[in-house]
Amino acid sequence: MAAAGGHTTSGMRAAAVAAGWVTAEPPEHLPYYGSWGDDSSVIHATAWTTHGPVRVAGPMSALPQIFLPDPNVVALAGQRARIAEPGGTLRELERDHG
């Protein structure tokens, strides 16, 4: 929180704190839809394809239709991937439960 003189309550200048946190685009791992930063003409979005999430950016008229996947389908795909890994979930289950 900024205090008098542009300093945070911890004594850092607010601009220094912002410089460490502000990014040009949303983080890749964050499913996102909307503008980011000062330029509201560019929309950043996570589009889901059959191969997983893909980040797209541009004016709204140039973006593909954005559909959000069912969270249960995403969770199931993650579990299937863990099972398919060598030494994945199946080995964990055998180790933990005999």
Buried (B, 14 or more C-beta within 10 A) or exposed (E): EEEEEEBBEEEEEBEEBEEEEEEEEBEEEEBBBEEBEEEEEBBBBBBBEEEEBEBBBEEEEEBEEEEEEEEEEBEEEEEEEEEEEEEBBEEEEEEEEE
